[in-house]
Amino acid sequence: MSPFTALDLVALCVFFGIWFVHHLVSERSPGGLSSVMARRRREWMGRMSAREARMPDSITMQGLQNGSAFFASTSLIAIGGGLAALQASQQAIEVFAALPFGVATTPQLYDVKVVGFSAIFVYIFFKFVWAYRLFNYCSILIVAAPPPDMRGTPEMDIAVERAARMNIEAGRHFNRGLRSLFFVLAYLGWFLSPMVLIASSIVVWIVLYRRQFASESLRAASFGE
């Protein structure tokens, strides 16, 4: 017998549907913050090719790597916490049932929710770890770029394009990890009820949409275009 109710299935469809649609829109829209910053990353690699001393680029890359490493470590802790929560399912069920807005659940459904929570963090972990590795590769490509007196040559153009593409791809995976962190917060609403999951998914989508397409940071990054 399935532990899911019809409302649980509807709520999950809404949750993953909103996540998927926002993923497509934010990554494919040329006017979104992610796309604008991808263009800034490409400009950065172009400026890098004109510098004799590339210490500022190395320092910036180190900061990007440290950010990825921090979130990857945090994801591992969350995965461990989710697995530990499986050992206290009965106590957790009693706590949720005692809440005034809580909904009674079964041990099977609770375990499914916790496993889903941990699975999302596994996905987040892989995204941040891969972003860390790509930023590391980008650092190598920056160091491997020819000296600035070779600007305008095919060799320099190829080196800049390599570094730009690697940087943009690393940023894309980092953004996917961050986006997933926001949606895992929405997922927590399912522990209360399917309707809370639907509501929290919509709220998270509104927040992310505004930051991606209607924020001051977007206007700052795209100023002058």
C-alpha positions as CSV (number, residue, x, y, z in Angstrom):
1,M,0.0,0.0,0.0
2,S,1.4,3.4,-1.0
3,P,2.2,5.7,1.9
4,F,1.2,8.7,-0.2
5,T,-2.2,10.3,-0.3
6,A,-3.5,12.0,-3.4
7,L,-2.8,15.4,-1.9
8,D,0.8,14.3,-1.2
9,L,1.3,13.4,-4.8
10,V,-0.2,16.7,-6.0
11,A,2.0,18.7,-3.6
12,L,5.1,16.8,-4.9
13,C,4.1,17.5,-8.5
14,V,3.7,21.2,-7.7
15,F,7.1,21.3,-5.8
16,F,9.1,19.6,-8.6
17,G,7.2,21.3,-11.3
18,I,8.0,24.8,-9.9
19,W,11.6,23.8,-9.3
20,F,12.0,22.5,-12.9
21,V,10.3,25.4,-14.6
22,H,12.3,28.0,-12.6
23,H,15.5,26.1,-13.4
24,L,14.7,26.3,-17.1
25,V,13.6,30.0,-17.1
26,S,16.6,31.2,-14.9
27,E,19.2,29.4,-17.0
28,R,17.8,30.1,-20.5
29,S,16.5,33.6,-20.1
30,P,19.2,36.1,-21.4
31,G,17.8,38.8,-19.2
32,G,18.1,36.8,-15.9
33,L,20.8,37.5,-13.3
34,S,22.6,34.2,-14.0
35,S,22.9,35.0,-17.7
36,V,24.0,38.6,-17.1
37,M,26.7,37.4,-14.7
38,A,27.8,34.8,-17.2
39,R,28.5,37.7,-19.6
40,R,30.4,39.4,-16.8
41,R,32.5,36.3,-16.3
42,R,33.4,36.3,-19.9
43,E,34.4,40.0,-19.6
44,W,36.5,39.1,-16.6
45,M,38.5,36.5,-18.6
46,G,39.0,39.1,-21.3
47,R,40.4,41.6,-18.8
48,M,42.6,38.8,-17.3
49,S,44.3,38.3,-20.6
50,A,45.6,41.9,-20.4
51,R,47.2,41.6,-17.0
52,E,50.8,40.7,-16.6
53,A,50.3,39.9,-12.9
54,R,47.2,37.7,-12.4
55,M,47.1,37.7,-8.7
56,P,43.7,39.4,-8.5
57,D,42.2,36.6,-10.7
58,S,43.8,33.9,-8.5
59,I,42.5,35.5,-5.3
60,T,39.0,35.8,-6.8
61,M,39.1,32.1,-7.9
62,Q,40.2,31.1,-4.4
63,G,37.2,32.9,-3.0
64,L,34.8,31.1,-5.4
65,Q,36.4,27.7,-4.5
66,N,36.1,28.4,-0.8
67,G,32.4,29.2,-1.2
68,S,31.8,26.0,-3.0
69,A,33.7,24.0,-0.4
70,F,31.8,25.6,2.4
71,F,28.4,24.7,0.9
72,A,29.6,21.2,0.1
73,S,30.6,20.6,3.7
74,T,27.3,22.0,4.9
75,S,25.5,19.6,2.6
76,L,27.4,16.6,4.1
77,I,26.3,17.7,7.6
78,A,22.7,17.9,6.4
79,I,22.9,14.5,4.8
80,G,24.1,13.1,8.1
81,G,21.4,14.8,10.0
82,G,18.7,13.5,7.6
83,L,20.0,9.9,8.1
84,A,20.1,10.4,11.9
85,A,16.5,11.6,11.8
86,L,15.5,8.1,10.5
87,Q,16.4,6.7,13.8
88,A,14.0,8.9,15.7
89,S,11.0,8.6,13.4
90,Q,8.5,7.8,16.2
91,Q,9.5,10.7,18.4
92,A,9.4,13.1,15.4
93,I,5.9,11.9,14.4
94,E,4.7,12.6,17.9
95,V,6.2,16.1,17.8
96,F,4.6,16.9,14.5
97,A,1.2,15.5,15.6
98,A,1.3,17.7,18.7
99,L,1.6,20.9,16.6
100,P,-1.6,22.8,16.2
101,F,-1.2,22.8,12.4
102,G,0.4,19.4,12.2
103,V,-1.1,16.5,10.3
104,A,-1.0,12.9,11.5
105,T,1.4,10.8,9.4
106,T,2.7,7.3,9.3
107,P,6.2,6.0,10.0
108,Q,6.5,5.0,6.3
109,L,5.5,8.4,5.0
110,Y,7.8,10.1,7.5
111,D,10.8,7.9,6.4
112,V,10.0,8.7,2.7
113,K,10.1,12.4,3.5
114,V,13.4,12.2,5.3
115,V,14.9,10.1,2.5
116,G,13.7,12.6,0.0
117,F,15.3,15.4,2.1
118,S,18.6,13.6,2.2
119,A,18.4,12.8,-1.5
120,I,18.1,16.5,-2.4
121,F,21.1,17.3,-0.2
122,V,23.1,14.6,-2.0
123,Y,22.3,16.3,-5.3
124,I,23.3,19.7,-3.7
125,F,26.6,18.1,-2.5
126,F,27.5,16.9,-5.9
127,K,26.7,20.3,-7.5
128,F,28.9,22.2,-5.1
129,V,31.7,19.6,-5.3
130,W,31.6,19.7,-9.1
131,A,31.6,23.5,-9.0
132,Y,34.6,23.5,-6.7
133,R,36.5,21.2,-9.2
134,L,35.5,23.3,-12.2
135,F,36.7,26.5,-10.4
136,N,40.0,24.7,-9.8
137,Y,40.2,23.8,-13.5
138,C,39.5,27.4,-14.3
139,S,42.4,28.5,-12.1
140,I,44.7,26.3,-14.1
141,L,43.4,27.7,-17.4
142,I,44.0,31.2,-16.1
143,V,47.6,30.4,-15.2
144,A,48.1,28.6,-18.5
145,A,47.0,31.7,-20.5
146,P,49.7,33.3,-22.6
147,P,51.3,36.6,-21.6
148,P,49.5,39.8,-22.4
149,D,51.8,40.7,-25.3
150,M,50.1,37.9,-27.2
151,R,46.7,39.5,-27.0
152,G,44.9,39.4,-30.4
153,T,46.6,36.1,-31.4
154,P,44.6,32.9,-32.0
155,E,46.4,31.3,-29.1
156,M,45.3,34.0,-26.6
157,D,41.7,34.0,-28.0
158,I,41.5,30.2,-27.5
159,A,42.9,30.5,-24.0
160,V,40.4,33.2,-23.0
161,E,37.5,31.2,-24.4
162,R,38.6,28.1,-22.5
163,A,38.8,29.9,-19.2
164,A,35.5,31.8,-19.8
165,R,33.6,28.6,-20.6
166,M,35.0,26.8,-17.6
167,N,34.2,29.7,-15.3
168,I,30.7,30.0,-16.7
169,E,30.1,26.3,-16.3
170,A,31.4,26.3,-12.7
171,G,29.1,29.2,-11.9
172,R,26.2,27.4,-13.5
173,H,26.7,24.4,-11.2
174,F,27.2,26.6,-8.2
175,N,23.9,28.4,-8.9
176,R,22.1,25.1,-9.3
177,G,23.4,24.1,-5.8
178,L,22.2,27.4,-4.3
179,R,18.9,27.1,-6.1
180,S,18.4,23.6,-4.6
181,L,19.2,24.9,-1.1
182,F,16.3,27.3,-1.4
183,F,13.9,24.6,-2.6
184,V,15.0,22.2,0.1
185,L,13.7,24.8,2.5
186,A,10.3,24.6,0.7
187,Y,10.5,20.9,0.9
188,L,10.5,21.1,4.7
189,G,6.9,22.3,4.5
190,W,5.9,18.8,3.5
191,F,6.7,17.6,7.1
192,L,3.8,19.7,8.2
193,S,1.3,19.0,5.5
194,P,1.0,18.8,1.7
195,M,-0.7,22.2,1.6
196,V,2.2,23.8,3.4
197,L,4.5,22.2,0.8
198,I,2.5,23.8,-2.0
199,A,2.5,27.2,-0.3
200,S,6.2,27.1,0.6
201,S,7.1,26.1,-2.9
202,I,5.2,29.1,-4.3
203,V,6.8,31.4,-1.8
204,V,10.3,30.2,-2.6
205,W,9.6,30.5,-6.3
206,I,8.4,34.2,-5.8
207,V,11.6,35.0,-3.9
208,L,13.9,33.4,-6.4
209,Y,12.1,34.9,-9.4
210,R,12.3,38.4,-7.9
211,R,16.0,38.0,-7.2
212,Q,16.6,36.6,-10.7
213,F,14.5,39.0,-12.8
214,A,13.4,42.0,-10.7
215,S,16.2,42.8,-8.2
216,E,18.6,45.7,-7.7
217,S,21.4,43.2,-8.1
218,L,20.2,42.5,-11.6
219,R,20.0,46.2,-12.4
220,A,23.5,46.7,-11.1
221,A,25.0,43.8,-13.0
222,S,23.3,44.8,-16.3
223,F,23.9,48.5,-15.9
224,G,25.2,50.0,-19.2
225,E,24.1,47.1,-21.4
